[in-house]
């Protein structure tokens, strides 16, 4: 057990917390089995948590001598590397999916990845297989079916199901176009779609838990998939052709529970603005009590997996869980459903949670996305390109609900408290934006690009995001305003190393005060009735 705080030979740690149980040489490989506690309470150890871990490794072609305190032999400049891994997470009892399990693949065909763009979103409308249209089936496993490329051109794939009719000239794995050019049908599909599944770079096979399957097909309106491909071509390589997609393993036997997926966070829009030169700027997206009260059944749903998603500037995400505590009438933050403050754009997994989380009607979800733009000189907007940003999380749950999307959109009309920090010219540019104009977003982008940023303006914009009004949308219908949800009792994690235990949320509220509040609410309710 050694540690490293400089680029030098790692000294031996005074607290030995890693224990070798077996070592085996197999041909050209050496296999070591070892164990340690997730939390060692050693200041020179990192806790092993459910988030992305950066693992550094090195090796030497020669057997070491008895190194003692001198440390291992230097491995040289080539025999080393690093990777991102999830050391925790995943199903503890992965279902056994036999090789002869029925499956179908949804993929594009011979897509020429553009060489004149570093980012391309390619969309294809593909007919649902006739046997799936005829009978509802239940997905048990989703696997990436990737074209073998020397570079990971395929960054992620998203598959949605919809009943929109498409022009036959646009239907087929070889009939895709750049997203947006497919016409209004695509957006009509997204407005009424069901998120089926996806994959992102670094991801592997995804299994649904035992007794759970994702229902698909068997409906007269479920005729088409829309497969959205995100291609990365930062070197503008020419002649690259792709036929990647997703393979779905299914059963026709109804499972005990039908699964669903909810995408939550901030909608993809240029009104999501991240200033340049900032090491930690936070964007919020949330799903309010009004949405969960409408779409979550009384007994609640079990959340068993999720998938965070940002682009290159994203460095961390949190999914907060807030619930009204009737004992004291306060909004209490529960333990976060997931936290990944070491997010890696090139390693995006759909992670099974260590324990299933119950989401009840009236609960609130808040996605907090942390961005680092210290190396950028221009503002970053929400958008599809990898140089633009997203702030999203997909939650997999059972039983299935009627809600697939629960997103917020920053309403910049409510950001006027920020304007006094701007120059007179910048304010004039903002006030000249014509909200009724079809190019209102382009006017808004020009306004943001005209700003000469300084720390006060950055801080003012951050505070505006925390206090401004948002448009809340369940299933893409952004039709009413909401503010960032309040938290009366923030979550505090117990610390097994120091023995710290958090104070219960209602501990500081006198019983008499709670009774008075309840009486007031009862009186107001009686008057309302």
KOLKOL-10738 format. One line per field, with one value per residue (C-alpha): x, y, z; residue in one letter. Coordinates in Angstrom, 1 decimal. Layout:
REM KOLKOL-10738
u = (X	...)
v = (Y	...)
w = (Z	...)
res = (A	...)
//
This chain:
REM KOLKOL-10738
u = (0.0	1.7	0.6	1.7	1.5	4.4	5.7	8.3	8.6	5.5	6.5	4.9	1.8	2.0	-1.6	-1.6	-5.2	-4.8	-4.5	-3.2	-5.1	-3.7	-1.1	-1.0	1.2	-0.6	1.6	2.3	-0.1	0.2	-3.2	-3.4	-6.4	-6.7	-9.2	-9.7	-12.6	-14.6	-13.8	-10.5	-10.4	-6.8	-6.1	-3.8	-6.5	-9.4	-12.9	-14.3	-17.6	-20.4	-18.9	-16.3	-12.8	-9.7	-7.4	-3.7	-1.6	2.0	4.1	7.6	8.9	11.3	10.6	11.3	14.1	13.4	12.5	12.2	11.8	13.4	10.2	9.5	11.6	10.6	8.4	9.6	7.7	5.7	4.6	1.8	-1.7	-4.9	-8.6	-12.0	-14.0	-17.0	-15.6	-19.0	-22.4	-23.9	-26.4	-25.2	-27.3	-27.1	-30.0	-28.9	-29.9	-29.5	-27.7	-30.9	-33.0	-35.0	-33.5	-33.8	-31.3	-32.0	-29.1	-28.2	-26.6	-23.5	-23.7	-20.9	-19.7	-19.2	-15.6	-16.4	-17.8	-16.4	-19.9	-22.8	-26.3	-27.7	-31.3	-33.0	-36.6	-36.8	-39.9	-40.6	-40.3	-43.7	-43.5	-43.0	-45.8	-48.1	-47.3	-46.0	-42.6	-40.3	-36.7	-34.3	-30.9	-29.6	-26.2	-24.3	-23.7	-20.8	-19.0	-15.3	-13.5	-9.9	-11.4	-14.6	-16.5	-19.8	-20.2	-23.7	-27.0	-30.6	-33.6	-37.2	-40.5	-43.3	-46.5	-45.8	-46.1	-43.0	-42.7	-41.6	-38.6	-37.3	-37.9	-35.0	-31.6	-30.0	-32.4	-31.2	-30.3	-28.7	-31.1	-33.3	-33.3	-35.7	-38.6	-41.3	-42.2	-39.1	-40.1	-43.7	-42.2	-40.1	-43.1	-45.0	-42.2	-41.2	-37.5	-36.5	-32.8	-29.4	-25.7	-22.7	-19.0	-17.5	-20.8	-21.3	-24.3	-27.3	-29.4	-32.8	-33.2	-34.8	-38.6	-38.4	-38.7	-39.2	-42.4	-42.4	-44.7	-48.2	-49.8	-51.4	-49.5	-46.0	-44.8	-41.5	-38.2	-36.1	-32.4	-30.3	-26.6	-24.0	-20.8	-17.5	-14.9	-12.5	-9.8	-12.2	-11.3	-12.5	-14.1	-15.5	-18.7	-20.8	-23.5	-23.8	-26.9	-28.5	-29.4	-32.4	-32.9	-36.5	-39.1	-42.8	-43.6	-44.9	-42.6	-43.7	-42.9	-42.9	-40.0	-40.0	-37.5	-37.7	-35.3	-34.9	-32.7	-32.4	-33.9	-31.5	-31.7	-29.3	-30.9	-28.6	-25.5	-22.2	-19.7	-16.1	-13.2	-15.0	-13.8	-17.2	-20.5	-23.7	-26.7	-30.0	-32.7	-35.5	-38.7	-41.2	-43.8	-46.6	-45.2	-44.5	-47.8	-49.5	-47.5	-46.2	-48.6	-49.6	-47.3	-44.4	-41.9	-38.5	-35.5	-32.9	-30.5	-29.6	-27.4	-25.9	-25.1	-23.1	-20.5	-16.9	-17.2	-19.1	-17.0	-19.6	-23.3	-25.7	-29.2	-30.9	-34.0	-36.4	-39.5	-42.0	-41.8	-45.3	-44.0	-42.7	-43.9	-40.4	-38.9	-36.2	-33.4	-32.9	-29.7	-28.8	-29.9	-26.6	-23.5	-20.6	-18.2	-15.5	-17.6	-15.7	-17.3	-15.6	-16.9	-20.7	-22.3	-25.9	-25.3	-27.3	-27.8	-26.4	-29.9	-33.3	-34.7	-38.4	-39.8	-43.2	-45.8	-44.9	-41.2	-38.8	-35.8	-32.9	-30.1	-27.1	-24.4	-21.0	-19.0	-15.4	-14.8	-11.5	-9.8	-12.6	-12.7	-16.3	-19.6	-20.9	-24.6	-26.9	-27.0	-26.2	-22.5	-19.9	-18.6	-22.1	-23.6	-26.3	-27.5	-29.5	-30.2	-32.2	-33.8	-34.9	-37.7	-40.6	-43.5	-43.8	-45.4	-47.0	-44.1	-41.0	-39.7	-39.6	-37.5	-37.0	-36.1	-34.5	-36.8	-34.3	-37.2	-36.9	-33.2	-33.6	-32.1	-28.8	-29.0	-27.7	-24.3	-24.1	-23.0	-25.5	-24.7	-25.2	-28.5	-29.7	-28.8	-30.8	-33.8	-33.8	-34.5	-37.8	-39.5	-42.0	-39.3	-38.6	-34.9	-35.3	-32.7	-30.1	-30.7	-30.3	-27.0	-25.7	-26.6	-24.7	-21.7	-21.6	-20.9	-17.5	-17.3	-15.9	-16.2	-19.2	-21.2	-20.4	-21.5	-24.6	-25.6	-25.0	-27.3	-29.9	-30.0	-30.6	-33.5	-35.0	-38.2	-38.1	-40.6	-41.5	-42.5	-43.7	-43.3	-41.8	-44.7	-43.1	-46.3	-46.0	-43.4	-41.5	-38.6	-35.6	-37.1	-36.3	-34.6	-35.3	-33.1	-30.0	-28.8	-25.8	-24.0	-22.9	-19.2	-18.1	-14.5	-15.4	-18.7	-20.7	-24.5	-26.7	-29.4	-33.0	-34.8	-37.6	-35.3	-35.1	-38.8	-40.8	-43.8	-46.1	-44.9	-45.8	-49.2	-49.9	-48.9	-51.2	-54.1	-53.4	-53.4	-56.6	-58.4	-57.2	-58.4	-61.8	-62.2	-61.1	-63.7)
v = (0.0	3.1	6.7	9.4	13.1	14.0	12.6	10.3	6.8	6.3	5.8	3.1	4.2	4.0	2.6	-0.6	-1.0	-3.1	-6.8	-9.3	-12.6	-14.2	-13.7	-15.9	-15.7	-16.8	-16.7	-13.0	-11.9	-11.4	-11.5	-10.0	-10.4	-8.0	-6.3	-3.2	-1.4	1.2	3.7	3.3	6.6	6.9	10.5	9.1	6.8	7.8	6.5	4.0	5.5	5.1	7.5	7.6	6.6	7.6	4.5	4.9	1.9	1.0	-2.1	-3.3	-6.1	-7.2	-8.9	-6.5	-7.1	-6.9	-3.3	-2.6	1.1	2.2	1.7	-0.3	0.0	2.9	1.7	4.1	6.5	3.9	1.2	3.2	4.4	5.5	4.8	5.6	2.9	2.5	0.5	0.3	-0.1	-2.7	-5.5	-7.9	-10.6	-10.1	-12.0	-15.0	-14.2	-17.3	-17.0	-18.0	-15.3	-13.5	-10.1	-7.4	-4.7	-1.1	0.5	3.0	1.7	3.0	6.5	8.7	10.6	14.2	15.3	19.0	19.0	17.9	17.0	15.6	14.5	12.0	10.8	7.9	6.8	3.0	0.9	-1.2	-4.9	-6.4	-9.0	-6.3	-4.2	-7.2	-8.2	-6.4	-7.7	-7.0	-5.9	-7.7	-6.4	-3.7	-4.1	-1.7	-3.0	-0.9	-0.7	-1.4	1.9	2.9	5.9	6.2	8.2	7.1	9.1	8.1	6.8	7.4	5.4	6.7	5.1	7.1	6.8	9.6	8.8	9.5	10.0	6.6	8.3	9.0	5.6	3.1	2.6	4.1	7.0	9.1	12.8	15.4	15.9	18.9	18.3	15.3	17.8	18.6	15.0	14.4	17.0	15.8	12.4	13.7	15.5	12.3	9.7	7.0	6.8	3.2	3.1	4.5	4.0	6.4	5.9	3.8	2.0	-1.7	-4.1	-2.9	-5.4	-4.8	-6.3	-9.7	-9.7	-6.3	-5.8	-2.7	-3.0	-2.2	-2.9	-4.3	-0.9	0.3	3.7	2.3	2.1	3.8	4.2	7.3	6.5	9.5	9.1	11.5	11.4	12.9	13.7	16.1	15.5	15.9	12.4	11.6	8.4	7.1	5.0	3.8	1.2	1.1	0.7	-1.1	-4.7	-5.5	-8.9	-9.6	-12.0	-12.4	-13.5	-10.5	-9.8	-9.0	-5.3	-3.1	-0.6	3.0	5.8	9.5	12.1	15.1	18.1	21.3	21.4	21.7	25.4	28.3	30.0	27.7	29.9	29.2	32.1	31.7	31.5	29.9	26.8	25.8	27.2	25.4	24.9	23.5	21.4	19.9	17.9	19.5	18.2	19.1	16.7	13.8	14.3	14.0	11.1	9.0	6.4	6.7	3.8	5.4	3.9	2.2	3.9	1.3	3.0	6.3	7.9	11.4	13.4	16.6	17.5	18.5	21.3	19.1	18.0	16.8	16.1	15.6	14.3	15.7	14.2	16.4	15.4	17.3	16.3	16.5	16.2	19.7	21.1	21.5	20.5	17.9	16.9	13.1	11.3	12.1	9.5	9.7	11.9	11.9	14.8	13.0	12.9	11.8	12.8	9.8	7.3	7.5	4.5	3.8	2.9	0.6	2.2	0.3	0.3	1.0	4.4	5.0	8.1	9.2	11.5	15.1	14.4	16.8	16.0	18.5	17.9	20.0	20.2	21.6	23.1	24.2	26.8	28.0	27.4	29.1	32.7	32.7	31.8	28.2	27.7	24.8	22.8	19.6	20.1	18.7	22.3	23.3	21.8	19.6	18.9	15.8	12.6	9.5	7.6	3.9	2.8	0.4	0.2	2.2	5.7	8.0	10.4	10.1	13.7	16.2	19.2	22.8	25.7	28.9	31.9	34.7	37.2	36.7	37.5	41.2	41.3	40.6	43.5	46.3	44.5	45.0	48.0	50.4	49.1	45.5	46.3	48.1	45.0	42.9	45.1	45.2	41.5	41.0	38.0	37.7	37.4	34.0	34.6	35.5	32.9	34.3	37.8	36.3	34.6	37.9	39.6	37.1	37.2	41.0	40.8	41.7	39.2	40.0	38.2	40.3	39.5	35.8	35.8	37.8	35.3	32.4	34.0	34.7	31.0	30.2	32.6	33.1	31.6	28.5	27.0	23.5	20.8	17.3	15.4	18.4	20.7	23.7	25.5	26.9	28.8	27.4	28.5	26.5	24.2	25.3	23.1	23.7	20.9	20.1	16.5	15.8	12.5	10.6	10.1	6.7	8.0	10.9	9.4	12.4	11.8	14.5	16.2	15.1	17.7	18.3	18.4	22.2	22.8	22.9	20.7	23.6	25.5	22.4	22.2	25.9	25.5	22.5	24.5	27.4	25.1	23.5	26.9	28.1	24.9	25.2	28.7	27.6	24.9)
w = (0.0	-1.3	-2.1	-4.5	-4.0	-6.5	-9.7	-8.0	-6.6	-4.3	-0.7	1.6	3.4	7.2	7.2	5.2	3.9	0.7	1.2	-1.4	-1.4	-4.6	-7.3	-10.5	-13.6	-16.7	-19.8	-20.4	-17.7	-14.0	-12.2	-8.7	-6.4	-3.5	-1.3	0.8	2.6	0.6	3.3	5.2	7.1	5.9	4.7	2.0	0.6	-1.6	-0.7	-3.3	-4.2	-6.8	-9.3	-12.0	-10.7	-12.5	-12.3	-13.1	-13.8	-14.8	-15.3	-15.8	-18.0	-15.3	-12.0	-9.1	-6.7	-2.9	-3.0	0.7	1.3	-2.0	-3.9	-7.1	-10.2	-12.5	-15.3	-18.0	-20.1	-22.2	-19.7	-18.1	-18.7	-17.1	-17.6	-16.1	-14.3	-12.1	-9.2	-7.6	-9.1	-11.4	-10.7	-8.0	-9.6	-13.4	-15.0	-17.1	-20.7	-22.9	-26.2	-28.1	-26.5	-29.2	-30.2	-32.8	-33.9	-34.7	-36.6	-39.3	-42.5	-44.3	-42.9	-44.3	-41.2	-42.4	-42.6	-42.5	-38.9	-35.6	-34.3	-36.3	-35.0	-37.5	-37.3	-39.0	-38.8	-38.8	-38.9	-35.8	-36.8	-37.7	-35.0	-32.4	-33.8	-33.5	-29.9	-26.9	-25.9	-22.9	-23.2	-20.9	-22.1	-24.4	-26.1	-28.4	-31.9	-33.0	-36.3	-35.7	-36.0	-35.1	-33.4	-31.3	-33.8	-32.3	-29.1	-28.1	-29.5	-28.3	-29.5	-29.1	-30.1	-31.6	-33.7	-36.0	-39.7	-41.8	-45.5	-46.9	-48.5	-45.0	-43.4	-43.4	-41.8	-44.9	-45.2	-42.3	-42.5	-40.2	-37.3	-38.0	-41.7	-41.2	-41.0	-38.5	-38.1	-36.1	-33.5	-33.5	-32.7	-29.9	-28.4	-28.1	-27.9	-25.5	-24.6	-25.3	-24.6	-25.4	-25.2	-24.7	-25.2	-22.5	-21.9	-21.9	-22.0	-19.9	-18.0	-16.5	-13.0	-12.5	-12.8	-14.7	-18.5	-20.6	-22.6	-26.3	-29.3	-29.5	-30.1	-33.3	-33.1	-32.2	-35.8	-35.9	-34.1	-34.4	-33.9	-33.0	-33.6	-32.1	-34.2	-33.1	-35.8	-34.1	-36.7	-39.7	-41.0	-44.4	-45.8	-42.4	-42.8	-39.9	-39.4	-35.6	-33.6	-30.6	-30.1	-27.9	-26.2	-25.2	-24.0	-24.9	-21.3	-19.2	-16.3	-12.8	-13.4	-16.5	-16.6	-17.7	-18.3	-17.4	-18.8	-16.5	-16.2	-18.2	-21.7	-24.6	-25.5	-26.0	-22.9	-20.9	-20.7	-19.1	-19.0	-20.1	-17.7	-14.8	-12.9	-11.4	-12.8	-11.9	-14.1	-12.6	-14.1	-12.1	-12.0	-9.7	-7.3	-9.7	-12.3	-10.0	-8.3	-11.6	-13.1	-10.2	-8.7	-5.0	-4.0	-5.8	-8.2	-7.7	-9.4	-10.2	-12.6	-14.2	-16.8	-16.4	-19.5	-20.2	-22.8	-22.8	-20.1	-17.7	-14.7	-12.2	-11.7	-8.8	-8.6	-5.5	-4.0	-2.1	-0.1	2.0	5.6	7.1	10.7	10.6	7.3	5.8	2.5	3.3	1.1	1.2	0.3	-3.3	-5.7	-7.5	-7.4	-9.9	-9.3	-11.4	-14.6	-17.8	-21.1	-22.7	-20.2	-19.9	-18.3	-17.4	-13.7	-11.6	-8.2	-5.1	-3.7	-5.4	-4.5	-3.9	-5.7	-4.4	-5.8	-4.7	-4.6	-6.3	-8.4	-9.0	-11.5	-10.7	-13.4	-12.7	-15.6	-16.0	-18.8	-17.5	-20.8	-22.9	-23.9	-25.3	-23.6	-23.9	-24.8	-24.5	-27.7	-29.5	-30.4	-28.0	-27.7	-26.6	-23.4	-22.0	-18.4	-18.4	-16.4	-17.5	-14.7	-15.2	-12.8	-12.3	-12.6	-15.8	-15.6	-18.1	-18.0	-20.2	-19.9	-17.0	-18.1	-17.2	-19.5	-18.1	-18.8	-19.5	-19.3	-15.5	-15.4	-15.2	-11.7	-13.4	-15.8	-13.4	-13.5	-17.3	-19.2	-20.7	-24.2	-23.1	-21.5	-24.6	-26.7	-24.3	-24.3	-28.1	-28.3	-30.1	-28.3	-31.2	-33.8	-35.3	-34.8	-31.1	-30.1	-32.5	-31.1	-27.6	-28.6	-30.1	-26.8	-24.7	-27.1	-26.7	-23.0	-21.6	-18.8	-15.3	-11.9	-10.9	-14.1	-13.7	-10.1	-10.9	-13.6	-11.3	-8.7	-11.4	-12.3	-8.6	-8.2	-11.7	-13.1	-15.3	-17.7	-16.4	-18.8	-18.2	-21.5	-23.3	-22.7	-21.1	-20.1	-16.6	-14.6	-11.6	-9.4	-8.3	-5.6	-2.1	0.5	4.2	5.5	3.4	3.4	5.6	5.2	8.3	8.7	9.9	10.4	12.8	14.1	12.9	12.7	11.1	13.0	11.9	9.8	12.3	15.4	15.4	15.0	18.3	18.5	19.4	16.2	14.1	15.7	15.0	11.4	11.0	12.6	10.2	7.2	8.4	8.8	5.4	3.8	5.4	4.1	0.6	0.7)
res = (X	X	X	X	X	X	X	X	X	X	X	X	X	X	X	X	X	X	X	X	X	X	X	X	X	X	X	X	X	X	X	X	X	X	X	X	X	X	X	X	X	X	X	X	X	X	X	X	X	X	X	X	X	X	X	X	X	X	X	X	X	X	X	X	X	X	X	X	X	X	X	X	X	X	X	X	X	X	X	X	X	X	X	X	X	X	X	X	X	X	X	X	X	X	X	X	X	X	X	X	X	X	X	X	X	X	X	X	X	X	X	X	X	X	X	X	X	X	X	X	X	X	X	X	X	X	X	X	X	X	X	X	X	X	X	X	X	X	X	X	X	X	X	X	X	X	X	X	X	X	X	X	X	X	X	X	X	X	X	X	X	X	X	X	X	X	X	X	X	X	X	X	X	X	X	X	X	X	X	X	X	X	X	X	X	X	X	X	X	X	X	X	X	X	X	X	X	X	X	X	X	X	X	X	X	X	X	X	X	X	X	X	X	X	X	X	X	X	X	X	X	X	X	X	X	X	X	X	X	X	X	X	X	X	X	X	X	X	X	X	X	X	X	X	X	X	X	X	X	X	X	X	X	X	X	X	X	X	X	X	X	X	X	X	X	X	X	X	X	X	X	X	X	X	X	X	X	X	X	X	X	X	X	X	X	X	X	X	X	X	X	X	X	X	X	X	X	X	X	X	X	X	X	X	X	X	X	X	X	X	X	X	X	X	X	X	X	X	X	X	X	X	X	X	X	X	X	X	X	X	X	X	X	X	X	X	X	X	X	X	X	X	X	X	X	X	X	X	X	X	X	X	X	X	X	X	X	X	X	X	X	X	X	X	X	X	X	X	X	X	X	X	X	X	X	X	X	X	X	X	X	X	X	X	X	X	X	X	X	X	X	X	X	X	X	X	X	X	X	X	X	X	X	X	X	X	X	X	X	X	X	X	X	X	X	X	X	X	X	X	X	X	X	X	X	X	X	X	X	X	X	X	X	X	X	X	X	X	X	X	X	X	X	X	X	X	X	X	X	X	X	X	X	X	X	X	X	X	X	X	X	X	X	X	X	X	X	X	X	X	X	X	X	X	X	X	X	X	X	X	X	X	X	X	X	X	X	X	X	X	X	X	X	X	X	X	X	X	X	X	X	X	X	X	X	X	X	X	X	X	X	X	X	X	X	X	X	X	X	X	X	X	X	X	X	X	X	X	X)
//
